[in-house]
Amino acid sequence: MTTYDDRASLTDLTATVERVRSSVEGVIEGKPEVVRLSLTVLLAEGHLLIEDVPGVGKTMLAKALARSVDCSVRRIQFTPDLLPSDITGVSIWDQQQRGFEFKPGAIFAQIVIGDEINRASPKTQSALLESMEERQVTIDGQTYELPSPFMVVATQNPVEMEGTYPLPEAQRDRFMARVSMGYPSAEAELQMLDVHGGASPLDDLQPVAHAHDIVKLVEAVRGVHVAEAVRRYAVELVSATRTHPDLRLGASPRATLHLLRASKASAALAGRDYALPDDVQALAVPVLAHRLLPTAQAQINRRTSEQVVEEILQRTPVPSAPQQQSGYGLAHDAPAYPQRPPRRL
């Protein structure tokens, strides 16, 4: 396994991430934080949900990320008449072989782009549940492994848009993070007119990393150290969502695991082989908010899940650690966990 104890390897891996980041940012102008979160989810072996109004670049981000890596890519356009077998595959009778032959569906790719996922029926959406969690597909009692790395990048419009179906709770919980593109700044939009005005920049986008590079990055992220205090901090944040009076559904244990993995990937992107509470804090909203269901009273008061997570971050004490602490696997002293000021709601 590749670990961050090998500083030469760390340099190589950091260079690979920077190439992918530069490639994606060449298409998506003015959204560096969105691109960083996308890479964090990729390295944490998660799946990304991109939600926003039409026309802000959701599909463009998914396609730019997919084309920047030399992996197999399949796109699924979710429509009301899409069937589960269109995603997973189907067994077809072969007259010559006198038996059933399995025809793989669009899910059999390393990066799967699900465009407007909430425009398909919940029955079709549920076809992704097994593949996203267990990285396998079971058809007619036969289980087929999915390739590695495997990532689903799905886009969706807000639920109040015409012709949309809300994602089931089990489906939302399988996405590691949700990100909103937002409208670009005036400068970024002006630059977009120059870059996208004549032709799509995706046409000239070439892969800057191979699939085996991503596998090495994932292995390195697995080796990032997380101290017990940081793990306990993540558990306290998630546990607070289960007892908050404004929520009728809190975050699951899977959410805690996703928050930990994403924090390790964030630390790796920062060039560290250890995670800090800052990594957990920065990812709490995108990792937790989309899994939460506000109560009816909270909805009447226009309280959003993001506001609830921000409040929990403000109220939960940030752990601190002494300078001399073993277990980091570093030649230097372990850093103290900074006490950050309360966030404003």
Phi and psi in degrees as GROMACS dihedral restraints (atoms count N, CA, C in turn):
[ dihedral_restraints ]
;  ai    aj    ak    al  type     phi  dphi    fc
    3     4     5     6     1   -77.8    20    10
    4     5     6     7     1   130.7    20    10
    6     7     8     9     1  -124.8    20    10
    7     8     9    10     1   165.1    20    10
    9    10    11    12     1   -82.0    20    10
   10    11    12    13     1     4.1    20    10
   12    13    14    15     1   -70.5    20    10
   13    14    15    16     1   -22.1    20    10
   15    16    17    18     1   -88.2    20    10
   16    17    18    19     1   101.2    20    10
   18    19    20    21     1   -67.5    20    10
   19    20    21    22     1   -32.1    20    10
   21    22    23    24     1   -64.4    20    10
   22    23    24    25     1   -40.3    20    10
   24    25    26    27     1   -64.9    20    10
   25    26    27    28     1   -39.9    20    10
   27    28    29    30     1   -59.3    20    10
   28    29    30    31     1   -41.8    20    10
   30    31    32    33     1   -63.4    20    10
   31    32    33    34     1   -42.9    20    10
   33    34    35    36     1   -63.8    20    10
   34    35    36    37     1   -44.1    20    10
   36    37    38    39     1   -67.3    20    10
   37    38    39    40     1   -39.3    20    10
   39    40    41    42     1   -62.4    20    10
   40    41    42    43     1   -39.2    20    10
   42    43    44    45     1   -64.3    20    10
   43    44    45    46     1   -38.3    20    10
   45    46    47    48     1   -63.0    20    10
   46    47    48    49     1   -44.7    20    10
   48    49    50    51     1   -62.6    20    10
   49    50    51    52     1   -40.5    20    10
   51    52    53    54     1   -65.2    20    10
   52    53    54    55     1   -35.7    20    10
   54    55    56    57     1   -64.3    20    10
   55    56    57    58     1   -44.6    20    10
   57    58    59    60     1   -65.3    20    10
   58    59    60    61     1   -41.9    20    10
   60    61    62    63     1   -62.1    20    10
   61    62    63    64     1   -45.8    20    10
   63    64    65    66     1   -62.9    20    10
   64    65    66    67     1   -37.9    20    10
   66    67    68    69     1   -63.8    20    10
   67    68    69    70     1   -45.6    20    10
   69    70    71    72     1   -69.6    20    10
   70    71    72    73     1   -41.4    20    10
   72    73    74    75     1   -68.3    20    10
   73    74    75    76     1   -18.2    20    10
   75    76    77    78     1   -70.2    20    10
   76    77    78    79     1   -18.0    20    10
   78    79    80    81     1  -103.0    20    10
   79    80    81    82     1   -41.0    20    10
   81    82    83    84     1  -100.7    20    10
   82    83    84    85     1   100.8    20    10
   84    85    86    87     1   -84.4    20    10
   85    86    87    88     1   138.8    20    10
   87    88    89    90     1    74.2    20    10
   88    89    90    91     1    16.7    20    10
   90    91    92    93     1  -129.8    20    10
   91    92    93    94     1    56.7    20    10
   93    94    95    96     1   -64.9    20    10
   94    95    96    97     1   -33.7    20    10
   96    97    98    99     1   -69.5    20    10
   97    98    99   100     1   -33.1    20    10
   99   100   101   102     1   -69.0    20    10
  100   101   102   103     1   -41.8    20    10
  102   103   104   105     1   -64.3    20    10
  103   104   105   106     1   -41.3    20    10
  105   106   107   108     1   -63.1    20    10
  106   107   108   109     1   -42.2    20    10
  108   109   110   111     1   -64.5    20    10
  109   110   111   112     1   -37.6    20    10
  111   112   113   114     1   -61.6    20    10
  112   113   114   115     1   -43.5    20    10
  114   115   116   117     1   -67.9    20    10
  115   116   117   118     1   -35.3    20    10
  117   118   119   120     1   -60.9    20    10
  118   119   120   121     1   -44.3    20    10
  120   121   122   123     1   -65.6    20    10
  121   122   123   124     1   -39.6    20    10
  123   124   125   126     1   -60.9    20    10
  124   125   126   127     1   -45.4    20    10
  126   127   128   129     1   -74.0    20    10
  127   128   129   130     1   -21.6    20    10
  129   130   131   132     1   -90.9    20    10
  130   131   132   133     1     9.2    20    10
  132   133   134   135     1    60.4    20    10
  133   134   135   136     1    38.8    20    10
  135   136   137   138     1  -111.8    20    10
  136   137   138   139     1  -172.2    20    10
  138   139   140   141     1  -125.2    20    10
  139   140   141   142     1   146.7    20    10
  141   142   143   144     1  -115.5    20    10
  142   143   144   145     1   134.4    20    10
  144   145   146   147     1  -113.0    20    10
  145   146   147   148     1   120.6    20    10
  147   148   149   150     1  -107.8    20    10
  148   149   150   151     1   115.4    20    10
  150   151   152   153     1  -121.8    20    10
  151   152   153   154     1   130.6    20    10
  153   154   155   156     1  -177.8    20    10
  154   155   156   157     1   176.8    20    10
  156   157   158   159     1   -69.3    20    10
  157   158   159   160     1   161.1    20    10
  159   160   161   162     1   -63.2    20    10
  160   161   162   163     1   145.5    20    10
  162   163   164   165     1    89.9    20    10
  163   164   165   166     1    10.3    20    10
  165   166   167   168     1  -103.3    20    10
  166   167   168   169     1     3.3    20    10
  168   169   170   171     1   103.6    20    10
  169   170   171   172     1    22.3    20    10
  171   172   173   174     1   -63.6    20    10
  172   173   174   175     1   -52.9    20    10
  174   175   176   177     1   -66.6    20    10
  175   176   177   178     1   -34.1    20    10
  177   178   179   180     1   -62.0    20    10
  178   179   180   181     1   -41.3    20    10
  180   181   182   183     1   -63.4    20    10
  181   182   183   184     1   -45.4    20    10
  183   184   185   186     1   -61.9    20    10
  184   185   186   187     1   -43.7    20    10
  186   187   188   189     1   -70.5    20    10
  187   188   189   190     1   -36.3    20    10
  189   190   191   192     1   -65.5    20    10
  190   191   192   193     1   -41.3    20    10
  192   193   194   195     1   -64.9    20    10
  193   194   195   196     1   -41.2    20    10
  195   196   197   198     1   -67.1    20    10
  196   197   198   199     1   -41.2    20    10
  198   199   200   201     1   -76.7    20    10
  199   200   201   202     1   -17.2    20    10
  201   202   203   204     1   -77.7    20    10
  202   203   204   205     1   -13.9    20    10
  204   205   206   207     1  -117.4    20    10
  205   206   207   208     1   134.8    20    10
  207   208   209   210     1   -79.3    20    10
  208   209   210   211     1    71.2    20    10
  210   211   212   213     1  -123.4    20    10
  211   212   213   214     1   165.8    20    10
  213   214   215   216     1   -73.2    20    10
  214   215   216   217     1   134.2    20    10
  216   217   218   219     1  -128.8    20    10
  217   218   219   220     1   133.0    20    10
  219   220   221   222     1  -131.0    20    10
  220   221   222   223     1   143.2    20    10
  222   223   224   225     1  -114.7    20    10
  223   224   225   226     1   136.8    20    10
  225   226   227   228     1  -118.2    20    10
  226   227   228   229     1   118.4    20    10
  228   229   230   231     1   -91.4    20    10
  229   230   231   232     1   107.8    20    10
  231   232   233   234     1   -77.7    20    10
  232   233   234   235     1   125.0    20    10
  234   235   236   237     1  -134.3    20    10
  235   236   237   238     1   162.8    20    10
  237   238   239   240     1   -60.1    20    10
  238   239   240   241     1   -26.1    20    10
  240   241   242   243     1   -97.2    20    10
  241   242   243   244     1     9.4    20    10
  243   244   245   246     1   -70.1    20    10
  244   245   246   247     1   137.1    20    10
  246   247   248   249     1  -102.9    20    10
  247   248   249   250     1   153.2    20    10
  249   250   251   252     1   -57.0    20    10
  250   251   252   253     1   -35.7    20    10
  252   253   254   255     1   -67.3    20    10
  253   254   255   256     1   -22.5    20    10
  255   256   257   258     1   -66.5    20    10
  256   257   258   259     1   -25.0    20    10
  258   259   260   261     1   -92.1    20    10
  259   260   261   262     1   -51.0    20    10
  261   262   263   264     1   -87.1    20    10
  262   263   264   265     1   -30.9    20    10
  264   265   266   267     1   115.7    20    10
  265   266   267   268     1   175.2    20    10
  267   268   269   270     1  -151.4    20    10
  268   269   270   271     1   150.3    20    10
  270   271   272   273     1   -92.6    20    10
  271   272   273   274     1   126.8    20    10
  273   274   275   276     1  -117.8    20    10
  274   275   276   277     1   138.4    20    10
  276   277   278   279     1   -71.6    20    10
  277   278   279   280     1   125.7    20    10
  279   280   281   282     1  -100.1    20    10
  280   281   282   283     1   115.2    20    10
  282   283   284   285     1   -64.8    20    10
  283   284   285   286     1   -38.7    20    10
  285   286   287   288     1   -72.2    20    10
  286   287   288   289     1   -43.4    20    10
  288   289   290   291     1   -81.4    20    10
  289   290   291   292     1   -11.8    20    10
  291   292   293   294     1    56.3    20    10
  292   293   294   295     1    46.1    20    10
  294   295   296   297     1  -166.1    20    10
  295   296   297   298     1   172.6    20    10
  297   298   299   300     1   -85.6    20    10
  298   299   300   301     1   138.3    20    10
  300   301   302   303     1  -117.9    20    10
  301   302   303   304     1   131.8    20    10
  303   304   305   306     1   -84.0    20    10
  304   305   306   307     1   128.2    20    10
  306   307   308   309     1  -106.8    20    10
  307   308   309   310     1   107.5    20    10
  309   310   311   312     1   -61.3    20    10
  310   311   312   313     1   145.1    20    10
  312   313   314   315     1   -89.5    20    10
  313   314   315   316     1  -171.7    20    10
  315   316   317   318     1   -69.6    20    10
  316   317   318   319     1   -14.4    20    10
  318   319   320   321     1   -71.9    20    10
  319   320   321   322     1   -15.6    20    10
  321   322   323   324     1   -84.0    20    10
  322   323   324   325     1    72.9    20    10
  324   325   326   327     1  -151.4    20    10
  325   326   327   328     1   163.3    20    10
  327   328   329   330     1   -78.7    20    10
  328   329   330   331     1   -34.8    20    10
  330   331   332   333     1  -126.6    20    10
  331   332   333   334     1   118.9    20    10
  333   334   335   336     1  -110.6    20    10
  334   335   336   337     1   124.0    20    10
  336   337   338   339     1  -100.5    20    10
  337   338   339   340     1   115.3    20    10
  339   340   341   342     1  -103.0    20    10
  340   341   342   343     1   103.4    20    10
  342   343   344   345     1   -88.2    20    10
  343   344   345   346     1   125.5    20    10
  345   346   347   348     1    53.8    20    10
  346   347   348   349     1    59.8    20    10
  348   349   350   351     1   -62.4    20    10
  349   350   351   352     1   -28.7    20    10
  351   352   353   354     1   -87.9    20    10
  352   353   354   355     1    15.5    20    10
  354   355   356   357     1   -98.4    20    10
  355   356   357   358     1    -2.8    20    10
  357   358   359   360     1   -96.6    20    10
  358   359   360   361     1   162.0    20    10
  360   361   362   363     1   -69.4    20    10
  361   362   363   364     1   156.3    20    10
  363   364   365   366     1   -56.9    20    10
  364   365   366   367     1   -31.4    20    10
  366   367   368   369     1   -61.3    20    10
  367   368   369   370     1   -42.6    20    10
  369   370   371   372     1   -72.4    20    10
  370   371   372   373     1   -38.8    20    10
  372   373   374   375     1   -59.0    20    10
  373   374   375   376     1   -36.8    20    10
  375   376   377   378     1   -68.2    20    10
  376   377   378   379     1   -11.9    20    10
  378   379   380   381     1   -66.1    20    10
  379   380   381   382     1   -17.6    20    10
  381   382   383   384     1   -88.5    20    10
  382   383   384   385     1    -9.6    20    10
  384   385   386   387     1   -61.3    20    10
  385   386   387   388     1   -51.1    20    10
  387   388   389   390     1   -65.6    20    10
  388   389   390   391     1   -42.7    20    10
  390   391   392   393     1   -66.6    20    10
  391   392   393   394     1   -38.1    20    10
  393   394   395   396     1   -72.7    20    10
  394   395   396   397     1   -32.2    20    10
  396   397   398   399     1   -90.8    20    10
  397   398   399   400     1   -44.7    20    10
  399   400   401   402     1  -106.8    20    10
  400   401   402   403     1    -3.3    20    10
  402   403   404   405     1    55.0    20    10
  403   404   405   406     1    44.9    20    10
  405   406   407   408     1  -155.2    20    10
  406   407   408   409     1   164.8    20    10
  408   409   410   411     1  -132.8    20    10
  409   410   411   412     1   132.9    20    10
  411   412   413   414     1  -112.3    20    10
  412   413   414   415     1   119.4    20    10
  414   415   416   417     1  -127.4    20    10
  415   416   417   418     1   124.2    20    10
  417   418   419   420     1    52.6    20    10
  418   419   420   421     1    40.3    20    10
  420   421   422   423     1    81.1    20    10
  421   422   423   424     1    -2.6    20    10
  423   424   425   426     1  -105.9    20    10
  424   425   426   427     1   131.0    20    10
  426   427   428   429     1  -100.9    20    10
  427   428   429   430     1   132.9    20    10
  429   430   431   432     1  -121.0    20    10
  430   431   432   433     1   127.3    20    10
  432   433   434   435     1   -76.9    20    10
  433   434   435   436     1   144.9    20    10
  435   436   437   438     1   -92.1    20    10
  436   437   438   439     1   155.1    20    10
  438   439   440   441     1   -69.3    20    10
  439   440   441   442     1   163.1    20    10
  441   442   443   444     1  -121.5    20    10
  442   443   444   445     1   137.3    20    10
  444   445   446   447     1   -71.2    20    10
  445   446   447   448     1   159.3    20    10
  447   448   449   450     1  -133.5    20    10
  448   449   450   451     1   127.9    20    10
  450   451   452   453     1  -147.4    20    10
  451   452   453   454     1   134.4    20    10
  453   454   455   456     1  -104.1    20    10
  454   455   456   457     1   123.1    20    10
  456   457   458   459     1  -113.4    20    10
  457   458   459   460     1   107.0    20    10
  459   460   461   462     1  -111.7    20    10
  460   461   462   463     1   144.1    20    10
  462   463   464   465     1  -113.8    20    10
  463   464   465   466     1   150.0    20    10
  465   466   467   468     1  -151.1    20    10
  466   467   468   469     1   152.1    20    10
  468   469   470   471     1   -89.1    20    10
  469   470   471   472     1   155.5    20    10
  471   472   473   474     1   -55.3    20    10
  472   473   474   475     1   149.5    20    10
  474   475   476   477     1   -64.7    20    10
  475   476   477   478     1   -20.5    20    10
  477   478   479   480     1   -79.4    20    10
  478   479   480   481     1    -5.5    20    10
  480   481   482   483     1   -70.4    20    10
  481   482   483   484     1   154.3    20    10
  483   484   485   486     1   -67.9    20    10
  484   485   486   487     1   136.5    20    10
  486   487   488   489     1    77.5    20    10
  487   488   489   490     1    26.9    20    10
  489   490   491   492     1  -112.8    20    10
  490   491   492   493     1   151.7    20    10
  492   493   494   495     1  -114.7    20    10
  493   494   495   496     1   134.2    20    10
  495   496   497   498     1   -65.8    20    10
  496   497   498   499     1   141.1    20    10
  498   499   500   501     1   -68.7    20    10
  499   500   501   502     1   136.9    20    10
  501   502   503   504     1   -61.9    20    10
  502   503   504   505     1   155.1    20    10
  504   505   506   507     1   -59.1    20    10
  505   506   507   508     1   -39.9    20    10
  507   508   509   510     1   -64.1    20    10
  508   509   510   511     1   -33.3    20    10
  510   511   512   513     1   -72.2    20    10
  511   512   513   514     1   -44.9    20    10
  513   514   515   516     1   -62.4    20    10
  514   515   516   517     1   -35.7    20    10
  516   517   518   519     1   -68.9    20    10
  517   518   519   520     1   -19.1    20    10
  519   520   521   522     1   -85.1    20    10
  520   521   522   523     1   -12.2    20    10
  522   523   524   525     1   -84.3    20    10
  523   524   525   526     1   126.3    20    10
  525   526   527   528     1   -65.3    20    10
  526   527   528   529     1   -39.7    20    10
  528   529   530   531     1  -148.4    20    10
  529   530   531   532     1   153.7    20    10
  531   532   533   534     1  -120.8    20    10
  532   533   534   535     1   136.7    20    10
  534   535   536   537     1  -131.6    20    10
  535   536   537   538     1   145.4    20    10
  537   538   539   540     1  -110.8    20    10
  538   539   540   541     1   132.8    20    10
  540   541   542   543     1   -69.3    20    10
  541   542   543   544     1   -48.7    20    10
  543   544   545   546     1    75.4    20    10
  544   545   546   547     1   161.7    20    10
  546   547   548   549     1   -74.5    20    10
  547   548   549   550     1   144.6    20    10
  549   550   551   552     1   -74.4    20    10
  550   551   552   553     1   161.4    20    10
  552   553   554   555     1   -70.0    20    10
  553   554   555   556     1   167.3    20    10
  555   556   557   558     1   -61.3    20    10
  556   557   558   559     1   -39.3    20    10
  558   559   560   561     1   -67.4    20    10
  559   560   561   562     1   -42.6    20    10
  561   562   563   564     1   -66.7    20    10
  562   563   564   565     1   -36.8    20    10
  564   565   566   567     1   -69.0    20    10
  565   566   567   568     1   -35.6    20    10
  567   568   569   570     1   -66.2    20    10
  568   569   570   571     1   -41.3    20    10
  570   571   572   573     1   -65.0    20    10
  571   572   573   574     1   -34.4    20    10
  573   574   575   576     1   -62.5    20    10
  574   575   576   577     1   -38.3    20    10
  576   577   578   579     1   -62.9    20    10
  577   578   579   580     1   -36.3    20    10
  579   580   581   582     1   -71.6    20    10
  580   581   582   583     1   -42.1    20    10
  582   583   584   585     1   -77.9    20    10
  583   584   585   586     1   -43.8    20    10
  585   586   587   588     1   -94.9    20    10
  586   587   588   589     1    -5.8    20    10
  588   589   590   591     1   -64.8    20    10
  589   590   591   592     1   -41.9    20    10
  591   592   593   594     1   -87.0    20    10
  592   593   594   595     1   -45.5    20    10
  594   595   596   597     1  -154.3    20    10
  595   596   597   598     1   162.6    20    10
  597   598   599   600     1   -75.2    20    10
  598   599   600   601     1   130.4    20    10
  600   601   602   603     1   -65.5    20    10
  601   602   603   604     1   -15.2    20    10
  603   604   605   606     1   -66.3    20    10
  604   605   606   607     1   -24.5    20    10
  606   607   608   609     1   -64.1    20    10
  607   608   609   610     1   -32.7    20    10
  609   610   611   612     1  -101.2    20    10
  610   611   612   613     1     4.2    20    10
  612   613   614   615     1   -76.4    20    10
  613   614   615   616     1   124.8    20    10
  615   616   617   618     1  -114.2    20    10
  616   617   618   619     1   150.1    20    10
  618   619   620   621     1   -61.6    20    10
  619   620   621   622     1   137.3    20    10
  621   622   623   624     1  -115.1    20    10
  622   623   624   625     1     0.0    20    10
  624   625   626   627     1  -150.5    20    10
  625   626   627   628     1   152.2    20    10
  627   628   629   630     1  -100.3    20    10
  628   629   630   631     1   166.1    20    10
  630   631   632   633     1   -61.1    20    10
  631   632   633   634     1   -38.6    20    10
  633   634   635   636     1   -68.5    20    10
  634   635   636   637     1   -24.9    20    10
  636   637   638   639     1   -66.6    20    10
  637   638   639   640     1   -40.9    20    10
  639   640   641   642     1   -66.1    20    10
  640   641   642   643     1   -37.9    20    10
  642   643   644   645     1   -61.8    20    10
  643   644   645   646     1   -40.5    20    10
  645   646   647   648     1   -65.0    20    10
  646   647   648   649     1   -40.0    20    10
  648   649   650   651     1   -61.9    20    10
  649   650   651   652     1   -43.3    20    10
  651   652   653   654     1   -62.8    20    10
  652   653   654   655     1   -41.9    20    10
  654   655   656   657     1   -63.8    20    10
  655   656   657   658     1   -37.7    20    10
  657   658   659   660     1   -66.9    20    10
  658   659   660   661     1   -39.7    20    10
  660   661   662   663     1   -63.4    20    10
  661   662   663   664     1   -36.3    20    10
  663   664   665   666     1   -60.8    20    10
  664   665   666   667     1   -28.9    20    10
  666   667   668   669     1   -85.1    20    10
  667   668   669   670     1    -0.9    20    10
  669   670   671   672     1   -68.1    20    10
  670   671   672   673     1   134.0    20    10
  672   673   674   675     1   -83.0    20    10
  673   674   675   676     1   139.2    20    10
  675   676   677   678     1  -127.0    20    10
  676   677   678   679     1   115.8    20    10
  678   679   680   681     1   -67.2    20    10
  679   680   681   682     1   158.8    20    10
  681   682   683   684     1   -60.6    20    10
  682   683   684   685     1   -37.4    20    10
  684   685   686   687     1   -63.2    20    10
  685   686   687   688     1   -37.2    20    10
  687   688   689   690     1   -71.3    20    10
  688   689   690   691     1   -39.8    20    10
  690   691   692   693     1   -62.8    20    10
  691   692   693   694     1   -42.1    20    10
  693   694   695   696     1   -65.6    20    10
  694   695   696   697     1   -35.3    20    10
  696   697   698   699     1   -63.2    20    10
  697   698   699   700     1   -43.2    20    10
  699   700   701   702     1   -62.9    20    10
  700   701   702   703     1   -41.5    20    10
  702   703   704   705     1   -64.1    20    10
  703   704   705   706     1   -40.1    20    10
  705   706   707   708     1   -65.2    20    10
  706   707   708   709     1   -38.4    20    10
  708   709   710   711     1   -64.1    20    10
  709   710   711   712     1   -46.5    20    10
  711   712   713   714     1   -68.2    20    10
  712   713   714   715     1   -41.0    20    10
  714   715   716   717     1   -62.2    20    10
  715   716   717   718     1   -34.0    20    10
  717   718   719   720     1   -64.6    20    10
  718   719   720   721     1   -27.0    20    10
  720   721   722   723     1   -70.7    20    10
  721   722   723   724     1   -24.0    20    10
  723   724   725   726     1   -80.5    20    10
  724   725   726   727     1   -14.9    20    10
  726   727   728   729     1  -118.6    20    10
  727   728   729   730     1     4.4    20    10
  729   730   731   732     1   -71.3    20    10
  730   731   732   733     1   134.1    20    10
  732   733   734   735     1   -66.8    20    10
  733   734   735   736     1   -19.0    20    10
  735   736   737   738     1   -89.4    20    10
  736   737   738   739     1     0.7    20    10
  738   739   740   741     1  -121.3    20    10
  739   740   741   742     1   133.6    20    10
  741   742   743   744     1   -98.0    20    10
  742   743   744   745     1    -9.4    20    10
  744   745   746   747     1  -143.9    20    10
  745   746   747   748     1   118.3    20    10
  747   748   749   750     1   -91.0    20    10
  748   749   750   751     1  -173.5    20    10
  750   751   752   753     1   -80.9    20    10
  751   752   753   754     1   149.3    20    10
  753   754   755   756     1   -89.4    20    10
  754   755   756   757     1   169.1    20    10
  756   757   758   759     1   -58.8    20    10
  757   758   759   760     1   -29.9    20    10
  759   760   761   762     1   -61.8    20    10
  760   761   762   763     1   -34.4    20    10
  762   763   764   765     1   -64.1    20    10
  763   764   765   766     1   -38.5    20    10
  765   766   767   768     1   -62.5    20    10
  766   767   768   769     1   -43.6    20    10
  768   769   770   771     1   -63.9    20    10
  769   770   771   772     1   -42.6    20    10
  771   772   773   774     1   -64.0    20    10
  772   773   774   775     1   -39.0    20    10
  774   775   776   777     1   -64.5    20    10
  775   776   777   778     1   -39.4    20    10
  777   778   779   780     1   -66.7    20    10
  778   779   780   781     1   -46.1    20    10
  780   781   782   783     1   -63.7    20    10
  781   782   783   784     1   -42.5    20    10
  783   784   785   786     1   -64.4    20    10
  784   785   786   787     1   -36.6    20    10
  786   787   788   789     1   -65.3    20    10
  787   788   789   790     1   -38.1    20    10
  789   790   791   792     1   -65.6    20    10
  790   791   792   793     1   -40.4    20    10
  792   793   794   795     1   -66.6    20    10
  793   794   795   796     1   -38.0    20    10
  795   796   797   798     1   -63.4    20    10
  796   797   798   799     1   -40.3    20    10
  798   799   800   801     1   -63.4    20    10
  799   800   801   802     1   -40.4    20    10
  801   802   803   804     1   -64.7    20    10
  802   803   804   805     1   -40.0    20    10
  804   805   806   807     1   -63.3    20    10
  805   806   807   808     1   -29.2    20    10
  807   808   809   810     1   -84.7    20    10
  808   809   810   811     1     0.7    20    10
  810   811   812   813     1    82.5    20    10
  811   812   813   814     1    19.5    20    10
  813   814   815   816     1  -109.9    20    10
  814   815   816   817     1   148.6    20    10
  816   817   818   819     1  -102.3    20    10
  817   818   819   820     1    22.3    20    10
  819   820   821   822     1  -147.4    20    10
  820   821   822   823     1   145.9    20    10
  822   823   824   825     1   -95.5    20    10
  823   824   825   826     1   149.9    20    10
  825   826   827   828     1  -118.9    20    10
  826   827   828   829     1   162.2    20    10
  828   829   830   831     1   -57.2    20    10
  829   830   831   832     1   -28.7    20    10
  831   832   833   834     1   -60.1    20    10
  832   833   834   835     1   -36.8    20    10
  834   835   836   837     1   -63.9    20    10
  835   836   837   838     1   -41.5    20    10
  837   838   839   840     1   -65.9    20    10
  838   839   840   841     1   -43.8    20    10
  840   841   842   843     1   -62.9    20    10
  841   842   843   844     1   -42.8    20    10
  843   844   845   846     1   -65.6    20    10
  844   845   846   847     1   -25.9    20    10
  846   847   848   849     1  -105.0    20    10
  847   848   849   850     1    -3.0    20    10
  849   850   851   852     1   -60.8    20    10
  850   851   852   853     1   -45.3    20    10
  852   853   854   855     1   -67.1    20    10
  853   854   855   856     1   -53.6    20    10
  855   856   857   858     1   -65.6    20    10
  856   857   858   859     1   -25.4    20    10
  858   859   860   861     1   -87.0    20    10
  859   860   861   862     1   -33.3    20    10
  861   862   863   864     1  -101.6    20    10
  862   863   864   865     1   -35.2    20    10
  864   865   866   867     1   -61.3    20    10
  865   866   867   868     1   -39.4    20    10
  867   868   869   870     1   -72.9    20    10
  868   869   870   871     1   -11.1    20    10
  870   871   872   873     1   -90.0    20    10
  871   872   873   874     1   -13.6    20    10
  873   874   875   876     1   -91.4    20    10
  874   875   876   877     1   147.0    20    10
  876   877   878   879     1  -119.5    20    10
  877   878   879   880     1   113.1    20    10
  879   880   881   882     1   -68.4    20    10
  880   881   882   883     1   154.6    20    10
  882   883   884   885     1   -72.5    20    10
  883   884   885   886     1   167.5    20    10
  885   886   887   888     1   -61.9    20    10
  886   887   888   889     1   -39.5    20    10
  888   889   890   891     1   -65.8    20    10
  889   890   891   892     1   -38.6    20    10
  891   892   893   894     1   -64.5    20    10
  892   893   894   895     1   -37.6    20    10
  894   895   896   897     1   -66.9    20    10
  895   896   897   898     1   -37.8    20    10
  897   898   899   900     1   -63.0    20    10
  898   899   900   901     1   -38.8    20    10
  900   901   902   903     1   -81.8    20    10
  901   902   903   904     1     5.7    20    10
  903   904   905   906     1    59.7    20    10
  904   905   906   907     1    37.3    20    10
  906   907   908   909     1   -89.7    20    10
  907   908   909   910     1   124.0    20    10
  909   910   911   912     1   -96.9    20    10
  910   911   912   913     1   162.4    20    10
  912   913   914   915     1   -63.1    20    10
  913   914   915   916     1   -35.5    20    10
  915   916   917   918     1   -62.3    20    10
  916   917   918   919     1   -40.3    20    10
  918   919   920   921     1   -65.6    20    10
  919   920   921   922     1   -36.8    20    10
  921   922   923   924     1   -65.7    20    10
  922   923   924   925     1   -43.2    20    10
  924   925   926   927     1   -63.9    20    10
  925   926   927   928     1   -40.1    20    10
  927   928   929   930     1   -61.5    20    10
  928   929   930   931     1   -40.0    20    10
  930   931   932   933     1   -65.0    20    10
  931   932   933   934     1   -41.0    20    10
  933   934   935   936     1   -63.7    20    10
  934   935   936   937     1   -40.0    20    10
  936   937   938   939     1   -61.8    20    10
  937   938   939   940     1   -36.7    20    10
  939   940   941   942     1   -69.3    20    10
  940   941   942   943     1   -35.2    20    10
  942   943   944   945     1   -88.7    20    10
  943   944   945   946     1   -22.9    20    10
  945   946   947   948     1   -83.7    20    10
  946   947   948   949     1   123.7    20    10
  948   949   950   951     1   -62.3    20    10
  949   950   951   952     1   139.2    20    10
  951   952   953   954     1   -85.5    20    10
  952   953   954   955     1   129.5    20    10
  954   955   956   957     1   -69.4    20    10
  955   956   957   958     1   152.2    20    10
  957   958   959   960     1  -125.3    20    10
  958   959   960   961     1   154.9    20    10
  960   961   962   963     1  -135.5    20    10
  961   962   963   964     1   146.7    20    10
  963   964   965   966     1   -68.7    20    10
  964   965   966   967     1   160.6    20    10
  966   967   968   969     1   -63.6    20    10
  967   968   969   970     1   -41.7    20    10
  969   970   971   972     1   -93.6    20    10
  970   971   972   973     1   100.2    20    10
  972   973   974   975     1  -143.5    20    10
  973   974   975   976     1   128.8    20    10
  975   976   977   978     1   -85.3    20    10
  976   977   978   979     1   169.0    20    10
  978   979   980   981     1   102.2    20    10
  979   980   981   982     1    -2.4    20    10
  981   982   983   984     1   -86.5    20    10
  982   983   984   985     1   -18.2    20    10
  984   985   986   987     1    70.8    20    10
  985   986   987   988     1    26.4    20    10
  987   988   989   990     1  -114.9    20    10
  988   989   990   991     1   154.8    20    10
  990   991   992   993     1   -78.4    20    10
  991   992   993   994     1   -24.8    20    10
  993   994   995   996     1   -98.1    20    10
  994   995   996   997     1   175.2    20    10
  996   997   998   999     1   -70.3    20    10
  997   998   999  1000     1   151.5    20    10
  999  1000  1001  1002     1   -70.8    20    10
 1000  1001  1002  1003     1   141.1    20    10
 1002  1003  1004  1005     1   -74.7    20    10
 1003  1004  1005  1006     1   150.8    20    10
 1005  1006  1007  1008     1   -75.4    20    10
 1006  1007  1008  1009     1   142.8    20    10
 1008  1009  1010  1011     1   -77.5    20    10
 1009  1010  1011  1012     1   120.9    20    10
 1011  1012  1013  1014     1   -72.1    20    10
 1012  1013  1014  1015     1   142.9    20    10
 1014  1015  1016  1017     1   -89.0    20    10
 1015  1016  1017  1018     1   108.0    20    10
 1017  1018  1019  1020     1   -87.0    20    10
 1018  1019  1020  1021     1   148.6    20    10
 1020  1021  1022  1023     1   -66.3    20    10
 1021  1022  1023  1024     1   155.2    20    10
 1023  1024  1025  1026     1   -59.2    20    10
 1024  1025  1026  1027     1   145.4    20    10
 1026  1027  1028  1029     1   -81.7    20    10
 1027  1028  1029  1030     1   148.5    20    10
 1029  1030  1031  1032     1   -87.1    20    10
 1030  1031  1032  1033     1   134.9    20    10
